Amino acid sequence: MRRTVTDYEQCFMDEIHRFPVSELPKLLKLLRSFKEEFFDTDRQKEEDTKLFWKSFGSWKDDRSAEEIINEIHASRVSKRINELRFENWV
């Protein structure tokens, strides 16, 4: 059986009528919160993007780019060279 909008509206109303009157403001607040979460996706995407970019810190270093690159190159070790060195010892 396929439900119509009217069927869903009736289900909502039945559930709402079971709530104590004192709790209806909370229910309304919850409903509005869900509505924002589901339908305000553009704002959420923008906030997510800002949070993503904020997670990257800035790079602070007194060395020049050339000094940093030279350090990176100097720290590299070829796996093949290490294998050859190991074979010589065996």
N, C-alpha and C positions, 0 to 999 in steps of 0.2 A: 504494500500500500504506500503510495507516495503522498507525503504531507504537503499541504499548501501553506502559504504565508499565514492564512487565517488559523490553521491548525496550530502552527508554532506560536502565534500570538495568544491563542487560548491556553496553551501549555504554560507560557510565561505568566499569564494572568493567574492561572491556578496556583502556580508556585508562589507568586507574590502574595496571594491571599492567605497563604499559610504562614507568612512571616509575621512576627509581632510588629505592631505599628512603630514601636521604639527602634526597631532595627532597619526600618525602611530607608532612612538617610544613609546608612552604611551600604545597603544594597545599591542605592542609586550611585553612590560614590564608586563602588566596585564596578558597576556597569559602565560608568563613564571612563573609568580607567582602562577597562578592556577595549572600549571603543577607540580611545586614543592609541592604544598599543597596536591595534589591528589596522586602523585606517590612517594614522598619521605617519606613514612609512617614509615620506620624503624628509621630514624633520629627523626621524630616527636614523635614516641613512646618513644624513649630514652630520649628526652627532657621532655616529660610529666612525665616519671618515676622519673627523677631527680627532677623536680619541686614538685612532690608528696612527695618524701622523704625529700626535703628541708623544707616542710611545718611543719615538726615535729621538735620542739625545743629540746634541751638537758635538762635533769633534773638536777637541781642544788639544793642540800640540804646538810646541815652539819650533819644531823642526820644519824644514822646507819639504815640499812634495818630493823633491829628488832624494833627500836624506831618508825619508820614509820608504820610498820605493827601493832604494839600495839596501835598507835593512830587511825588507821583505825578501828580496832576492837572495841576500846572504843567509837568511834563515831557512831557505828551501833546501831540502835534501832529497835527491833522487832515490827512489826505491830501488831502481835497477843498480845503481852504484853500490848501495848497501848490500844487495844480494851478491854482487861480484866480490866485494870485500869479504863477506861471510864465507863464500866458496873458497877463497884463498887460504882461510884459516883452518878449513876442515881437512 
